[in-house]
Amino acid sequence: MGRAYSILVLAEGDLAIEAAAGLRGLGFAVTMAAPDGPPAGPAPFEAVVSFSPVRADTVADRIHLAVGDHAAPGAGARLQAGAPPIQIAARLRALIPLTVQEDAPRQRAEDPPAAGAAPGAAPPGPDSGGVLFVGAPCPAFLRLEHALRGANVDTIAAFSTFTAFDYLHERAFDAVVLNTQPDPDLAHTVCSAMRRNTRLYHTPAILLTRGEAYAGADEAFARGASDLLSASAGDEEMRQRVTALAVERRRRRRAKALLEACRSPAFLDQCTDLFAPAFGERHLASLLDHARRRDQTLALVALTADAPEHCGPEHAASALDQFAAMLRHCVRSEDLAVRADAGRFWLALPNTRAEDAHIVAARVAAIAECTAYEGRDPLQPFRLSVTSHVSEPPVGADVRAALARAFAARPAARAATG
């Protein structure tokens, strides 16, 4: 179902009420309010969804998704009127993490200068990767190509799924447009395949439909579609709808590149490329302060890895280094992964609740469980035993106290030693 974000819905009328009910059914914590302002009292909403005109001060400094063509100052994204709740949910679950990912480099870049190191050079902005059209040729493809050419966006056609995935593995696209005619199931299958691929997971998938009403809308969004676009849409609508999602894809790549530029060698564990304890604790203090000011959650995952005695100390040390090097690739670029000592590690996950952090901990433990290392006896490989502990530091927590509490928390998962 996905993360249970806290959402403020600003609108009046049956459509907004139905949308709010649908979002609740999809796991969101929803509060309704009139368009002229949120309810009185503190309410830490992670995003605002508006269905009718709103004041600028009502949505200031908030993630704002507008549904319809009303006046929506500062809206980070817009959906067409009548968008189903599952589509609104999909857009929110893309926009909220994107905002967190863009916050992360700004925070992380502040700490190297404070510790006496020059920040890394900012990478150049990502070039447009173009748009890939997948499916049977049709007049709408030529119209789409013409519309995107007006925005200086290249369109490449792949008239079979085999050719499409060849293209997708060769280069990065900003968006993929999938023709649902004559086979909508094929378009849905491609959506699912993209969402199962870590490299393609964030690439928008837009379904080109015959008309405004699409019978398979719920299934399409459940499979990972980002938007539905009618083949009869005008050039300007086609251009705006596709380029809006393409720009978000480039923003995500830019944020990831900025985070990589923040990885100063002075603050890394040289054997594994994880952050070293001193910088990790300094940056955790920044993350805790940011979470307090934004009224966001932050989860800590403490990991303890042990090798069996029969493998020998040299092989145990090598296995722990390999596990640590793997650990960085098990988390998002905005997460902080730190090696505390030879066999202890911790992760700080911004804007993440404990229940979601347990999933990360279980994934790490599962990878450890299926990874064999060479021991003293080549005929007797071994596995590491990994215990994970998850906690949410309380507001105002001290860094050392938060880490001690994380390592002392109830174990979340354990991978058996072999």
MOFEN-V672455 format. One record per helix or strand of 3 or more residues. SS is the DSSP state (H for helix, E for strand). FROM is the first residue (numbers start at 1). TO is the last residue. If there is no record, write none. Layout:
ss->SS from->FROM to->TO
ss->SS from->FROM to->TO
//
This chain:
ss->E from->6 to->10
ss->H from->14 to->25
ss->E from->29 to->33
ss->E from->47 to->50
ss->H from->56 to->58
ss->E from->64 to->67
ss->E from->77 to->79
ss->H from->85 to->114
ss->E from->131 to->134
ss->H from->139 to->149
ss->E from->155 to->158
ss->H from->161 to->170
ss->E from->175 to->179
ss->H from->184 to->196
ss->E from->204 to->209
ss->H from->217 to->222
ss->E from->227 to->230
ss->H from->235 to->261
ss->H from->265 to->267
ss->H from->277 to->294
ss->E from->298 to->306
ss->H from->309 to->311
ss->H from->313 to->330
ss->E from->336 to->341
ss->E from->344 to->350
ss->H from->354 to->369
ss->E from->385 to->392
ss->H from->399 to->408
ss->E from->411 to->415
//
